[in-house]
Amino acid sequence: MPKSRSSGTRRAAVLLCAVPGLLVGGCAAPAPPAESADNRPLVLTTFSVLADLVDTVGGGHVRVDSITKVGAEIHGYEPTPSDLVRAQDADLIVDNGLGLERWFERFLHSVDAPHTVLSDGVDPVDIRSGDYSGLPNPHAWMSPTAAATYVDNAIDALSALEPGHAADFEANGELLKDELAALLADFRAGLADADASALVTCEGAFSYLARDAGLEEAFLWPVNSDSEGTPRQIGNVIDFVEEHRVPTIFCESTVNPSAQEQVALATGATLGGTLYVDSLSTADGPVPTFVDLLRHDLDTITEGLTR
């Protein structure tokens, strides 16, 4: 059964005083809030993409919320005291894993809730360059193939949380995996007419997708960090674009495209449409759901490489 919301919040008030660096005010415990009328289990994910994937599998039987908001840069996120409060109220905590949410690991041990890593079982692609060389690339959800593993893990975690709805979770997950497989099939078919077989982006967030589609890959930096768009990074990508005659290059919604604009200027390549990786858009934006995000990116890449 889901835990009591009021007891979770009272417990969080105590933990806030005990976690260094998270407290910004006094330690007085708040009064217990009124019980919510929504008694469905609360599933808390680390970012919006995972929240939509889990919500799709959940089919309304659970409440799903994301710690980081739409448009947030997931890699360098700084947790707040309210994040800990929300985590204490959760009945299930879901993260990506593969080293993505290191900021969350700092207080995960304090949360009294089951924890599921959606990337468990994915065959990792190792980062080839930079400070993260040799570590697994964390962006596995950008591959329709790897994302199917995420769906299976979500089915298992939700079924353990709410066994009475396991059949619905399984059915919803199978429908989602069918959509993912169709997206990948269309992407591969579209690339058959491509003028180039290389994908060039700002962040190296498409390694798993490149593996799915048999594309070569180049990027300015492997993981969003403070060292983005150095002269060496820009020079290496310029050389790659010229050698492979890449017609269109791309950048992601949560980073500054200025370095990639320099590559485009130097090579004559077109800077294509914006790609989405770490965050969904608002409901009225271009990628309000995970499937929308993948479809938008695959269509944008296909259009750019077949121009």
N, C-alpha and C positions, 0 to 999 in steps of 0.2 A: 504493500500500500504506500502511496506517496506520503512523505513526511509532513508534519504540521508546518505551515508557513510561518506562524508566529514564533514557534520554537526555533526555526531556522534563523529568523531575523535576530532573535535575542542572542543566539549563539554567535552570530556574525558580529554583533556589537562587542562581545568579549574578545573575539579574535582580532578585530581591528586594532585594539589596543596592544595586541601582542605581536603584530606583524610590523617590523621596522620599515619605515619609508612609505607606508600606506596611509598613515593617519595624518590628517591635516587640521583637525579640530580637536575638541575635547572628547573624553571617553565616556560621557554619560550615555547610558543605555536608553534607546528610544522606547517609547511606549509601544506595546504590541499592537500591530495594525489589525484592523477588522479583517476577518476571514474573507477571502475572495470568493465570489460566487462561482468562479470557474475552478472546479476541483480536478480537472485533468492533470496528469503528471507534467511537470515542467522539465523540458529538455533545454539545456543551455549549451550553445555552440560558441566557438571562438570567433567565427566571422560569418558574414551574411551568406556566402556561397554554401557553406555547410548547413546553415540553418534552413535554406530552401530545400536542399537535397533531403534532409531528415524530415522536414515538414511534408514533403511530397510522399515519402514512404509512410509517414504517420497518418496521413489521410484524415486529419481532424481529431484523432483519438488522443493526441498529446498536444500540449502547448510548446511551441519552439521559439526561443529567443536567441539573439546573437549578442555577445559581449561587445564587439566592435560594431560601429554603425556603418551605414552605407557610405562609401567613399573613403573609408579609413585605410591607411597604409598598414597592413597587418604585421609586417616584419618588425617595425620599430615601435609598435604600440606600447604605451605606458599605462599599466593598470591603475585604477583609481580605487579608493575605499568602497565606492558603491559596487564595483565589480565583485568584491569579496562578499558583500551582502547578497547580491544576486546569486552568486555561486552557492552560498549556503542554503538558499531556498530551492535549489535545483534537485530534481529526483534523478537526473542523469546528466553527466558532463561529457561533451563530445568535442574532440579536437582532431586536427589533421595528422599531427605527428611528423616524422621525418625531419625533426629539428626546426619546424616552422615557428611554433609558438613558444619560444624559450622564455618569453616574458610571463607566460601563464604558469610555467613550471615552478615559479618562485613561491606560489602559495597554494598550488593544487593539493599538496599533502594535507592542508588544513580543512579541506572540503569533505564533508561526510555524505558522499554520493558516489554511485558507481561511475566509472570512467571508461569511455570507449575511444579508441584511436581508429579513425576511419581508414587510414592508409595501411593498416596491418594486412599483410599478404600481398601487397603490391611489389612487383619486381623493380627495385629502385634503379634510377639512372644516376650515376655519380657526376658531380660537378667537375669540370675539367680544368678550371683555371681560377686564379685569384685566391683570396684568403680562405675560401671554402673548398678548395680543391681536395677531392677524395671523399667529401661528404655527400650524402644523398641529396639530390635535387628535391625540394619539398613540394613542387607544384604538380603532383600526380593527378589531381582532379581535372587538369586541363586535357587529359587523355580520355576519350570515351571508353577505351578499353580498361584503363586503370579505374575510372570512375565506377565501372560496374562492380569492382571490388568494394568500393566505398558503399555502394547500395546494399550489397550483401551484408556488410558489417552493420549498417544501419538497421536492416531487417532483424538481424540477430539481437542487437542491443534493445530495440523496441519490443521485440517478442519476449525478451527476458523481463522487461519492465512491466509490460501489459500482456500477459499470455493469452488473455481472452480475445485479443484482437490480432493474434499472430497470423491468421489466415489473410486478413485484410492487408497487413504489412507485407506479406509475401506477394500478394496480387499487385499491390501498388508498386512494389520494387520491380517486379517482372515487367510491368508496363514501362517504367522509367528506363530499365535496361534496354528494352526494345527501341525506345526513342534514341538512346545513345548510340546503339548499333546502326540505326538508320542514318543518323548524322554522320557517322564515320564513313559509311558506305557512299553517301552523297559527296563527301569531301574527297575521298579517293577518286571517285568518278570525275569530279570537277578538275582535279589536278592532272588528269590525263591530257588535257589541252594546255597545260601550263607552259609558259615561256622559260621558266626557271624551276629548278628543283631544290631551291635553298630558301630557308626562312630566316630573316634577319630582324631582330627585335631589340628593344632597349634592355629589358631584363631577360635572363635565360629561363623564362617561365614556360617554354614550349618544348622542352626536351622530350617529354613523354608523347606529346602530340606528333612531334617530328618522327619519333620512333614508330608510331602508329602508321604514319603516311609515307615512310621511306624518304623523308626530306633531310637534306643537309641543314645544319643550323649554325648561325653565328649570332652573337649578342654583344652589347657593350659591356655589361656586367652580369655576373651569374645570379646574384641575389641583391635586391635593393638594400643599399647601405650608404654610409657617408661618402664612400669613394666611388661616385658615379660620374661617368663621362670624363675620365682622365685623358690626357693627350695620347697615351699609349693605347687605351681602349678604343678611342676614336680612330687612330691610325690603323689598328688591326682590322677594324670593321671596314674601313675604306678599302683596304687591300682585298678583303674577302669579297666585297660587293663588286669591285672591278674585275677580279679574277673569275667570278661565277656569273657575271653579267646579270645581276639581280635587278629586276626592273622597279620593284617596289619594296620599301622597308617600312617597319612599323614601330610604334611605341605604345605603351600601356597608359591607362587612364589615371593611375595614381602616381605617376612620375613626370618630371619635367622633360619635355621632348627636345630641349635645346641642343643637346649633344647629338641626337639623331638628325636634327636639322642640319648640323655641320656635315654629317656624312652624306646627306642628300645633296647638299650644295657642292661638295667635292666630287661626287661621282655622277651626278645627273640623275640619280634614282629619284623616284617619287616617294614622298613620305605619305604612306597610305592612311586609311582610316584608323581611328583609335581602337585598340584592343582592350578587352577587359579580362582581368585575372583575379585579383585579390578581393574584389568587391562587386556586388550587384549594383544596379542603379536604383533610383526610387521607382515607385510603381508606374509612373508616367514616363520613365526613361527608356533607353534602348534595350536594357538587359535586366528586367525585373525578376527573372527567375534563372536558375542554373541552366536549364535547357536553352533559354533565350541567350544566355551568355555564350555558350558553346556555339550555338547556331550563328550568332552575330560574328564571332571571331572566325569561324570556319568560312563563312560567306565572304568576310572582308579579306581574308588571306587568299582565298580562291580568286576573287576579283582582281586583287593586286598582282598575283603571279601569272594571270592569264591576259593581262592588258596588252 
